[in-house]
Amino acid sequence: MSHSPFHVGSLICLLLALFTPGVLADYDTVEIDGRTWTTNSSFEPLGSPDAVPGGVLRSDIPNFLPTLRMDGPNSNVTTITDIYGLTHDRLLSIHPETLEWLPGLASHWIIEKNEDHQVFWFRIDERARFSDGTKVTADDVLASFEHIMDPDIKDPSSTKLFTDMYETPVVHDEKTISVKTRKLNWRLLIYFSASLVIYPAEQIRIPGDVYLDEFNWKMIPGSGPYILREDSIQQEISVTLYRNEDWWGWDTRRAKGLYNFEKIQLIVVRDRELAFEKFKAGELDYYKVMRAQRWAEETGFEAVRKGWIRKQKIYNEQPQSFSGYMMNMRQWPFDDKNVRLAFCYGVDRKTLFDKLFFNQYEYIDSYYPGGRWGNPDNRKIRYNPRRAERFLDRAGYTERNDDGIRVHEKTGKALQFTIEYGSPSTTRIHQVIAEGLRKIGISMKLKRVDYNALMKKIGERQFTVHMQAWRGILFPNPITSWHGDIANEPYNNNISGVAIDEVDQLMEQYDRTFDINEQTEYMRKIDGLIFKEHPVALTWYGPFERILSWNHFGQPQKILSRTGDDHSLWTYWWTTPEMQQRLTRAKKDGSTLPVGPDVIDPWGVKARMEAGGEAKE
């Protein structure tokens, strides 16, 4: 494993900036109605001073959206999260470079810490408006809170979080609201101010079942820099975001140099091979290279050599999470820990690394890889057929049938099942894994299915094994992924069905402490206990983004956000007619365009990995 992308000391400083106003971050204070409020008017702008508005960005998405809702069944999709990040402002946001608090819908805030609870106050910006022109008020925040608390929206993870953690907010006047927490928890300001989606009270104050039906394919107006129009949705084809020229926030400091594209078109391309061809044909503006083999062997064509296409590998500090084969512990065969262990030892990552991945990735040995939160004492599980077979023997699968598949000594049941998956680009990966499993007597058959239908089955727990990659978050929230209360509930992140009493207790302790070292200790214990149950056969990760893009874009110096993925370019990049004409001329006359370096390491991640001696380039 490589060293952590974060230095321990730097992360502690960043946490102090977040949770101790006045430390490091240069916050302002102002007296309003007898209270001392905090704001931030001097933070470093995120965008480039050279950025200009205009133009279109065309990106691909692997599947059409299963819904336009941000919550409820089938909404736990990263594309939906990214869309709402552009269409719906939150009360506050977090600076991706410094992690200091930034004003959003709330221009000012107060953090009160008491012995057993906190109270957060927010003052809504007088300028804040929804896209339909109505003012954002404190009552809108209250109605949005009441919405997420409604069990009838069928979003148990979010409902549990807000029910367990907050009392009902109090509206003090049209622009002022406060919320008292039910307990001390160092992340509660993040969840309420930076995660809670704010909707107009007039539209969101409806029963949950009515909401699920009425707004499955209609978006409630937001307050962000982009909007969805009536013509935005082409079913199974594309989703188009339009720049909201009337956005209330254009004159704010946080908008400088950002949100530049007039349109962001998300085009459904279910096959990664087809997406690559569409990109090379100029039908897509950039392409995120997922396959190491492609990056190494298939990116030397003329357009790249002549600089018409930029080839950039950007190392950054986006939070890493885990990926792997999620085993359904609620049912046969993975209700037996010995079978889970055999599966883990039967997943042949080394062959993938050597033959398909060009050794560009790192092994995952934790549910919180690449940082301080993972348990360093977790066993390093690697492909080991002999050990896997011993675990199968312990589980009672001692014989093989004529096909070489293990069968149970008492029931005679063969150890065979099917993995369903949506993306054709993962077929080659599943084939390698299935071949390694077959050597130890496990038959995993492959079946491609419609992605949205698959997500519904996963949400309803109608699966045996499922490959999933999670997007990391800055500060772990293990409750929504691992708490026993949601292990047997549908539509939440506890896909495997983990329920460990000691983990539940540790999560409570983790939430209460404001000491970074204690938080780390609790998270490592949580990670270690879950790891020992082996609900997931963990796979791999890489702390970088590999991007090909047509050379008609302006880019900030660091290319992407410090803590974001390739989708941060939707916000940071820009284009002009002159840039597009320059590319057109170069392609016509065969001339070369400048591209800059192909490996970018703005935050020293690659350098730190190499200093540790374990970098894989």
C-alpha positions in Angstrom: 0.0 0.0 0.0 1.2 3.5 -0.7 1.5 6.1 2.0 -1.6 8.3 2.8 -2.3 11.1 0.4 -2.8 13.3 3.5 -0.1 14.1 6.0 -1.4 13.4 9.5 -0.5 17.0 10.6 -2.1 18.6 7.6 -5.3 16.7 8.1 -5.5 17.8 11.8 -5.0 21.4 10.8 -7.7 21.1 8.2 -10.1 19.6 10.8 -9.3 22.5 13.1 -10.1 25.0 10.4 -13.5 23.3 10.0 -14.6 22.9 13.5 -12.8 25.7 15.4 -13.9 29.0 13.8 -11.0 31.5 13.9 -8.3 28.8 13.8 -6.4 29.0 10.5 -9.4 30.1 8.5 -9.7 33.9 8.4 -13.4 34.1 9.4 -15.2 37.4 9.9 -17.6 38.1 12.8 -20.4 40.6 12.9 -23.0 41.5 15.5 -26.6 41.1 14.3 -29.6 41.4 16.7 -27.4 40.9 19.7 -25.7 37.7 18.4 -22.1 37.3 17.1 -22.4 35.7 13.7 -19.6 34.2 11.6 -19.0 34.6 7.9 -16.1 34.2 5.4 -15.4 36.9 2.9 -11.7 36.6 2.3 -11.2 32.9 1.2 -9.2 32.1 -1.9 -11.5 32.0 -5.0 -11.7 28.5 -6.5 -11.9 29.4 -10.2 -9.4 30.7 -12.6 -9.4 34.5 -13.2 -9.0 33.7 -16.9 -12.3 31.7 -17.1 -15.1 33.1 -19.2 -18.7 31.9 -19.6 -20.1 30.2 -22.7 -19.9 27.0 -24.8 -21.0 23.5 -24.3 -19.5 20.5 -22.4 -20.5 17.0 -23.6 -19.8 14.2 -21.2 -20.9 10.6 -21.1 -22.8 8.8 -18.4 -22.9 5.0 -18.3 -26.7 4.7 -17.8 -29.8 6.8 -17.9 -30.9 8.1 -14.5 -33.3 5.8 -12.7 -35.0 8.9 -11.2 -34.6 12.7 -10.9 -35.0 12.6 -7.1 -32.1 13.2 -4.8 -33.6 10.9 -2.2 -35.8 7.8 -1.9 -35.5 4.5 -3.9 -33.0 4.3 -6.7 -31.5 7.8 -6.0 -28.1 6.7 -4.7 -26.4 7.4 -7.9 -23.3 9.6 -8.3 -24.6 11.3 -11.4 -27.7 12.4 -9.5 -25.5 13.7 -6.7 -23.4 15.7 -9.1 -26.4 17.2 -10.8 -27.9 18.3 -7.5 -24.5 19.8 -6.6 -25.1 22.2 -9.6 -28.8 22.8 -9.3 -29.4 23.1 -5.6 -27.3 25.2 -3.3 -26.8 24.2 0.3 -26.6 26.4 3.4 -22.8 26.2 3.5 -20.1 24.6 1.5 -16.5 23.5 2.2 -13.5 24.9 0.4 -11.8 21.9 -1.3 -8.3 23.4 -0.9 -8.4 24.6 2.7 -11.6 22.9 4.0 -12.8 26.1 5.6 -16.5 26.9 5.7 -17.9 29.0 2.8 -21.2 30.9 2.7 -24.0 29.4 0.6 -27.7 30.0 1.0 -26.7 31.1 4.5 -24.5 34.2 4.6 -23.8 33.9 8.3 -23.8 31.1 10.9 -23.2 30.4 14.6 -21.9 27.2 16.2 -22.8 26.8 19.9 -21.2 23.8 21.6 -22.7 22.7 24.9 -21.9 19.8 27.2 -24.2 17.3 25.5 -25.4 18.9 22.3 -24.7 21.7 19.8 -26.9 24.4 18.3 -26.4 25.7 14.8 -27.8 29.0 13.7 -28.1 30.1 10.0 -29.0 33.4 8.5 -30.3 33.1 5.0 -28.7 35.4 2.4 -31.1 38.3 1.5 -30.2 37.7 -2.2 -30.9 33.9 -2.2 -33.6 32.9 -4.7 -34.9 29.6 -6.2 -34.8 29.3 -9.9 -38.5 30.2 -10.1 -37.7 33.6 -8.6 -39.1 33.0 -5.1 -37.1 34.0 -2.1 -35.3 31.3 0.0 -36.6 31.5 3.6 -36.0 29.8 6.9 -39.3 28.0 6.4 -37.9 26.3 3.3 -35.1 24.9 5.4 -37.6 23.6 7.9 -39.8 22.0 5.2 -36.7 20.4 3.7 -35.8 18.9 7.0 -39.3 17.6 7.6 -39.2 16.0 4.2 -36.0 14.0 4.8 -37.5 12.9 8.2 -40.6 11.4 6.4 -40.3 7.6 6.4 -42.6 7.5 3.4 -39.9 8.8 1.1 -38.2 5.4 1.7 -34.7 6.6 2.3 -33.9 4.9 5.6 -30.3 5.9 5.9 -31.0 9.6 5.6 -34.1 9.4 7.7 -32.3 7.6 10.5 -29.4 10.1 10.4 -31.6 13.2 10.7 -34.0 11.5 13.2 -31.3 10.3 15.5 -29.1 13.5 15.3 -31.4 16.6 15.3 -34.4 18.0 17.0 -36.9 19.9 14.8 -35.4 23.2 13.7 -36.8 26.5 15.0 -37.7 29.3 12.6 -37.0 32.6 14.4 -37.9 34.9 11.5 -38.1 34.8 7.7 -34.3 34.6 7.4 -33.1 33.0 10.7 -33.3 29.3 11.7 -31.6 27.3 14.4 -31.3 23.5 14.9 -30.4 21.7 18.1 -28.6 18.4 17.9 -29.7 15.5 20.1 -26.1 14.7 21.0 -22.5 15.8 20.4 -21.2 14.8 17.0 -18.4 16.5 15.3 -19.9 16.0 11.8 -23.4 17.3 12.4 -22.7 20.8 11.1 -21.6 19.1 7.8 -24.7 17.0 7.4 -27.2 19.8 8.1 -25.5 22.7 6.4 -23.5 21.1 3.5 -25.6 18.0 2.7 -29.3 18.8 3.4 -30.9 19.7 0.0 -33.1 22.8 0.4 -36.4 22.9 -1.5 -39.2 25.5 -1.7 -41.6 24.7 1.2 -44.6 25.2 -1.0 -43.6 22.3 -3.1 -41.8 19.9 -0.8 -44.3 20.0 2.1 -46.3 17.0 0.8 -46.6 13.4 1.9 -43.7 11.2 1.1 -45.6 8.7 -1.1 -47.0 11.6 -3.1 -43.5 13.0 -3.5 -42.1 9.7 -4.8 -44.8 9.6 -7.4 -45.0 13.2 -8.5 -41.3 14.0 -8.6 -39.8 10.8 -9.9 -39.2 12.5 -13.3 -39.7 16.2 -12.3 -37.1 18.2 -10.4 -38.2 20.6 -7.7 -36.7 24.0 -8.3 -33.3 24.6 -6.8 -31.2 27.6 -6.1 -28.0 26.7 -7.9 -26.1 28.0 -10.9 -27.7 25.4 -13.3 -31.2 24.3 -14.0 -33.1 21.6 -15.7 -35.6 22.8 -18.3 -38.5 21.0 -19.9 -36.3 20.0 -22.8 -33.5 18.8 -20.5 -34.6 15.1 -20.4 -34.4 12.9 -23.4 -35.4 9.5 -22.0 -32.6 6.9 -22.3 -30.5 9.4 -24.4 -29.3 12.4 -22.4 -29.7 14.9 -19.6 -28.8 18.6 -20.2 -28.0 21.2 -17.6 -28.5 24.8 -18.5 -26.5 27.7 -17.0 -29.0 29.8 -15.0 -28.2 33.3 -16.1 -30.5 34.6 -13.3 -28.7 32.7 -10.6 -28.7 34.8 -7.4 -25.1 33.9 -6.6 -23.2 35.2 -9.7 -21.8 38.2 -7.8 -20.6 36.1 -4.8 -16.9 35.4 -4.2 -17.5 31.6 -4.4 -18.7 31.9 -8.0 -15.6 33.6 -9.4 -14.3 31.6 -12.4 -16.7 28.7 -11.9 -19.8 27.4 -13.6 -18.7 28.5 -17.0 -20.4 26.2 -19.5 -23.6 27.4 -21.0 -24.7 23.8 -21.3 -23.5 20.6 -19.8 -24.9 17.7 -21.8 -24.7 14.2 -20.2 -25.0 11.7 -22.9 -25.9 8.0 -22.2 -23.2 5.7 -23.6 -23.5 2.3 -21.9 -20.5 0.8 -23.5 -17.0 2.2 -22.6 -15.6 1.1 -25.9 -18.3 3.0 -27.8 -17.7 6.0 -25.5 -14.0 5.9 -26.5 -14.8 5.8 -30.2 -17.4 8.6 -29.8 -14.7 10.7 -28.0 -12.2 10.1 -30.7 -14.8 11.1 -33.3 -15.4 14.4 -31.5 -18.9 13.5 -30.2 -17.7 13.8 -26.6 -15.4 16.5 -25.2 -13.5 14.4 -22.7 -13.0 10.8 -21.8 -12.1 9.4 -18.4 -9.8 6.4 -19.0 -10.7 3.7 -16.7 -8.6 0.9 -18.2 -4.9 1.0 -17.4 -4.2 -1.0 -20.6 -5.9 1.6 -22.7 -3.9 4.4 -21.1 -0.7 2.5 -21.7 -1.3 1.1 -25.2 -4.2 2.9 -26.9 -3.6 6.6 -26.3 -0.7 7.2 -28.8 -2.8 8.0 -31.8 -2.3 11.0 -34.0 -4.6 13.4 -32.3 -2.7 12.9 -29.0 0.7 13.0 -30.6 -0.1 16.4 -32.3 -1.7 17.9 -29.2 -5.2 18.1 -30.5 -6.1 15.9 -27.6 -4.6 16.5 -24.1 -3.5 13.4 -22.2 -3.4 14.2 -18.5 -2.9 12.0 -15.4 -3.8 14.2 -12.4 -2.9 13.1 -8.9 -5.1 14.6 -6.2 -6.4 14.1 -2.7 -10.0 13.1 -3.4 -11.2 10.9 -0.5 -10.7 7.2 -1.3 -13.4 4.6 -0.5 -13.5 0.9 -1.1 -14.6 -1.1 -4.1 -15.2 -4.8 -4.3 -17.5 -7.8 -4.5 -20.3 -7.2 -2.0 -21.5 -10.5 -0.6 -25.1 -10.8 0.6 -24.6 -12.1 4.1 -28.4 -12.6 4.6 -28.6 -15.7 2.5 -26.8 -18.7 1.1 -24.0 -19.1 0.4 -22.5 -16.0 2.0 -24.3 -16.3 5.3 -21.3 -18.6 6.1 -18.2 -16.7 7.0 -15.9 -19.5 5.8 -17.4 -19.2 2.3 -16.8 -15.4 2.4 -13.2 -16.0 3.3 -12.8 -18.6 0.6 -14.2 -16.1 -1.9 -11.9 -13.3 -0.7 -8.8 -15.6 -1.1 -10.1 -16.7 -4.5 -10.3 -13.2 -6.0 -7.2 -13.1 -8.2 -6.3 -9.4 -8.1 -2.6 -10.2 -9.0 -3.5 -11.5 -12.5 -5.7 -8.4 -13.1 -2.8 -6.2 -11.9 -0.3 -7.9 -14.1 -2.3 -8.6 -17.3 -4.9 -5.9 -17.4 -4.0 -3.1 -15.1 -0.3 -2.6 -15.9 0.4 -2.4 -12.2 -1.0 1.1 -12.0 -3.3 0.4 -9.0 -3.0 -0.2 -5.2 -4.4 -3.2 -3.3 -7.3 -2.2 -1.0 -6.9 -3.8 2.5 -9.3 -1.5 4.3 -12.8 0.0 3.9 -11.1 3.4 4.3 -8.0 3.1 2.1 -5.3 5.6 1.4 -5.7 7.7 4.6 -5.5 7.8 8.4 -8.9 6.1 9.0 -8.0 2.6 7.9 -6.8 -0.1 10.2 -3.1 -0.8 9.4 -3.3 -4.2 11.1 -5.9 -5.6 8.7 -4.7 -8.9 7.2 -3.3 -8.5 3.7 -5.5 -10.9 1.8 -4.0 -12.0 -1.6 -5.0 -14.7 -4.1 -4.3 -18.0 -2.3 -6.2 -21.0 -3.7 -4.8 -23.4 -1.1 -6.0 -21.3 1.8 -9.4 -20.7 0.0 -9.9 -24.4 -0.3 -9.3 -25.0 3.4 -12.1 -22.5 4.2 -14.4 -24.3 1.8 -13.6 -27.6 3.6 -14.5 -25.9 6.9 -17.8 -24.8 5.4 -18.6 -28.4 4.4 -17.9 -28.1 0.7 -15.5 -31.1 0.7 -16.3 -32.8 -2.6 -16.4 -31.8 -6.2 -19.0 -32.7 -8.8 -18.3 -33.8 -12.4 -17.9 -30.2 -13.4 -15.3 -29.6 -10.7 -17.7 -27.5 -8.6 -17.6 -27.9 -4.8 -20.7 -29.5 -3.3 -21.8 -29.6 0.3 -21.2 -32.9 2.1 -24.7 -32.8 3.8 -27.0 -31.1 1.4 -25.3 -32.0 -1.9 -25.8 -28.4 -3.0 -23.3 -27.1 -5.6 -21.4 -23.9 -4.8 -22.6 -22.0 -7.9 -24.4 -18.7 -8.3 -24.7 -15.8 -10.8 -23.3 -12.2 -10.6 -25.4 -9.7 -12.5 -23.8 -6.5 -13.7 -24.6 -3.6 -15.9 -21.5 -2.4 -17.7 -20.0 -4.4 -20.5 -16.6 -2.9 -19.8 -16.4 -5.0 -16.6 -16.9 -8.3 -18.3 -13.2 -8.9 -18.8 -12.7 -8.3 -15.0 -15.4 -10.6 -13.9 -14.1 -13.3 -16.3 -10.7 -13.2 -14.7 -12.2 -13.4 -11.2 -14.6 -16.2 -12.2 -11.6 -18.2 -13.6 -9.7 -17.9 -10.4 -12.8 -18.9 -8.4 -13.4 -21.9 -10.5 -10.0 -23.2 -9.7 -11.0 -23.5 -6.1 -14.4 -25.0 -7.0 -16.7 -22.0 -7.0 -18.8 -21.4 -10.1 -19.7 -17.7 -10.6 -21.7 -17.2 -13.8 -21.9 -13.8 -15.5 -25.1 -12.2 -16.6 -25.3 -8.7 -18.1 -28.6 -6.9 -17.2 -30.1 -3.5 -17.5 -28.4 -1.2 -15.0 -31.5 0.5 -13.5 -33.2 -2.9 -13.1 -30.0 -4.2 -11.4 -30.0 -1.2 -9.0 -33.5 -1.9 -8.0 -32.7 -5.5 -7.2 -29.6 -4.5 -5.2 -31.8 -2.0 -3.3 -34.3 -4.7 -2.5 -31.5 -7.2 -1.6 -32.3 -9.6 -4.4 -28.7 -10.5 -5.2 -26.0 -13.0 -4.2 -22.9 -11.0 -5.0 -22.5 -7.5 -6.5 -19.5 -5.5 -7.6 -19.7 -1.9 -6.3 -17.3 1.0 -6.2 -18.1 3.8 -3.7 -17.2 7.5 -3.9 -15.2 8.6 -0.9 -16.2 11.4 1.5 -13.9 13.7 3.4 -14.9 12.6 6.8 -16.2 9.0 7.2 -19.8 8.4 8.3 -19.8 4.7 9.0 -23.4 4.7 10.4 -25.0 5.0 6.9 -23.0 2.1 5.6 -22.6 -0.3 8.5 -25.1 0.2 11.3 -27.0 -2.9 12.3 -30.3 -1.1 12.4 -30.4 -0.8 8.6 -28.8 -4.2 7.9 -32.1 -5.8 6.8 -33.7 -2.6 5.5 -34.0 -2.0 1.7 -32.5 0.9 -0.2 -29.5 1.9 1.9 -25.7 1.6 1.8 -25.4 -1.5 4.0 -25.6 -3.7 1.0 -24.0 -6.8 2.5 -26.1 -6.7 5.7 -23.4 -6.0 8.3 -24.7 -6.0 11.9 -22.1 -6.0 14.6 -23.1 -4.7 18.1 -19.6 -3.6 19.0 -19.3 -1.6 15.7 -22.6 0.2 16.5 -21.2 1.2 19.9 -17.9 2.4 18.5 -19.8 4.5 15.9 -21.6 6.3 18.7 -18.2 7.0 20.4 -16.7 8.1 17.2 -19.5 10.6 16.7 -19.1 12.1 20.1 -15.4 12.9 20.3 -13.9 16.1 18.9 -10.4 14.8 19.3 -8.9 13.8 16.0 -6.7 11.1 17.5 -9.6 9.5 19.3 -11.7 9.7 16.1 -8.8 7.9 14.3 -8.6 5.2 17.0 -12.4 4.5 16.8 -12.5 4.4 13.0 -9.6 2.0 12.9 -11.3 -0.3 15.4 -14.5 -0.1 13.3 -12.6 -0.9 10.1 -10.8 -3.8 11.7 -14.0 -5.4 13.1 -15.9 -5.1 9.8 -12.8 -6.4 7.9 -12.8 -9.5 10.1 -16.3 -10.4 9.0 -15.3 -10.2 5.3 -18.6 -8.8 3.9 -16.7 -7.6 0.8 -13.9 -9.1 -1.3 -11.9 -5.8 -1.6 -10.3 -4.9 -4.9 -8.2 -1.8 -5.9 -7.9 1.9 -6.1 -5.8 4.7 -7.6 -5.3 8.2 -6.3 -5.4 9.9 -9.7 -7.7 10.7 -12.6 -6.7 9.8 -16.2 -8.3 12.2 -18.7 -8.2 12.7 -22.4 -9.8 16.0 -23.6 -10.0 17.8 -26.8 -7.6 20.7 -26.7 -10.2 23.5 -26.9 -10.6 24.1 -23.1 -9.2 26.5 -20.6 -8.0 24.8 -17.4 -7.0 26.2 -14.0 -3.4 25.6 -13.1 -4.2 22.5 -11.0 -6.7 21.1 -13.6 -9.2 19.6 -11.1 -10.4 20.1 -7.6 -8.0 19.0 -4.8 -10.7 16.7 -3.4 -12.9 16.0 -6.4 -13.0 13.6 -9.3 -13.2 14.2 -13.0 -16.7 15.7 -12.6 -15.1 18.7 -10.9 -14.0 19.8 -14.4 -17.7 20.5 -15.1 -17.3 23.4 -12.7 -13.7 24.5 -13.3 -13.0 24.4 -17.1 -14.2 26.8 -19.8 -14.1 27.2 -23.6 -14.2 30.0 -26.1 -14.9 30.3 -29.8 -11.2 31.2 -30.3 -10.0 28.0 -28.6 -12.3 25.9 -30.7 -11.2 27.7 -33.9 -7.6 27.1 -33.0 -8.2 23.3 -32.7 -10.2 23.3 -36.0 -7.3 25.0 -37.8 -4.7 22.7 -36.4 -6.7 19.6 -37.5 -7.1 21.1 -40.9 -3.5 21.9 -41.6 -2.0 19.1 -39.5 -0.1 21.5 -37.2 0.7 20.7 -33.5 -0.8 22.3 -30.4 0.9 22.8 -27.1 -0.4 20.5 -24.3 1.7 20.9 -21.2 2.9 18.0 -19.0 1.0 14.7 -19.1 1.5 14.0 -15.4 0.3 16.6 -13.0 0.9 16.4 -9.2 -0.3 19.7 -7.8 -0.5 18.5 -4.2 2.5 16.2 -4.1 0.6 12.9 -3.9 2.7 11.1 -6.4 5.9 12.5 -4.9 4.8 11.2 -1.4 4.0 7.8 -2.8 7.3 7.5 -4.5 9.1 8.6 -1.3 7.4 5.6 0.3 8.9 3.4 -2.3 5.6 1.8 -3.3 4.4 3.9 -6.2 3.0 2.1 -9.2 3.1 4.2 -12.3 
